[in-house]
Amino acid sequence: MLKSVLMNFVAILILNWLLPVIHYNHWIMLLIVSVVLALLSATLKPLLQLLFLPLNVITLGIFGWIINGAVLGLAMFIVPGISLQPLIVLGTQLGLVLSLMILAFLISAIKQLIDAVI
């Protein structure tokens, strides 16, 4: 659990350095989001994956990105002092749901890179 929290924290810090779309009051808020995200990923995410398994099979796994984005959005909604600005790609502002899906994908990619290095 502690490893997951620390990897979430480092991944969110690196992602926020690369794409400054997550606004927070203090770095403690990012640590709290990391704890909440680790708890939600351990409890709620497996239930959602099981519940939406047929839809995930039909979409060939793409719906898993929506689940990851929903868990990330819920973690940011629970913690006060954290806000998310939608991504802007090539001058076009993406929606909040699509931004959450992309950020969740990037956070998981950064976590896998960190895990490969450690």
N, C-alpha and C positions, 0 to 999 in steps of 0.2 A: 504494500500500500504506500509506504514512504517513497519507494522508488518511482511509483506511478505519479505521485504528487510532485516530486522533484523534476521528473521528466516533463510533466505538463507545464510546470512553472518555467523551466528553461525553454521549452518549445514556444510558449506564448511570448516570452521575452524576445526570443530570436525573431519570431514572426512579427512582433510589434516593431522591432528594429527594421525589418525589411519592408513591411507594409504598415505604416502608422495609422491604422484604422480603429484600433482598440484604445479608447480613452479611459484613463483611470486616475483616481485622485492620488493614490500612493501605491508603492510596490506591494504593500501588505494586502491590498485588494486583489492583486494578481495572485498572491499566494492563497488567499481565501477562495478565489475562483478555481485554482488548481485543486484544492481539496474537494470542493463541491463537484468539480468535473470528474475527479477520480471516484468519488462516491456514486455519482450518477452513472458513470461508465460501468461500475461494478454491479449496480443493482437494477437500474431502469433500462439500460441499453440491451442487456440480454433478453429482458421481457419484451421489449419492443421488437427485437429481431425475431423472436419466436412468434409473436403475434402477427407480424407482417411477413412471415416467411413465404407464403404463396405469392404475394406481390413482389417480393424480392427475387423470387425465382423467375417470375414472368418478365421482370425488367432486367434480368441477367445481372443482378447485384447493384444496379444503379440506385435502387431505393435505399440501400445501406448508407449511401452518402446523405440522403435526406434524414435518416435516423441520426447519423452523426451530427449533422447540422442542428437538428432539433435538440439533441442533448447539450450541445455547446450553447445554443440560444437559451435553453432553460437555465443552464449554469450562470450565464451572464445576467439573466433576468432575476435570479434569486439573490445575487450579491449586489448590494447597493454601491454606487460609486463607479460602476463599470458601464460604459456605453460603447456601441458599435456604430461606426459610420460605414455606410455601404461602399463597396469597392467601386472604383472608377477605372474602367478598362478602355483604352483607346478613345477617351473622351465621352464614353457612355457610362452612366451610372447604373450599376447592377442593382437588382432588388435585394432586400435584406435577406430573404430566404436563400437566394443564390449566393450571396456573400457569405452567409453562415456555412453553406455547403462547401464552398471553396476554402474558407478558413479552417474548417474541420479537416478537410483533406490535407491541407498544408501542415496543420499541427500533427496529424498522424504521420505524415512523411518525415517531418523533423524528428519526431519521437523515434521512428525506426532508424534514422541516421544516428541519433544519439545512442540508441541501444546497440547498433552495430559497432560503434566506436568503443563503447564501454565493454 
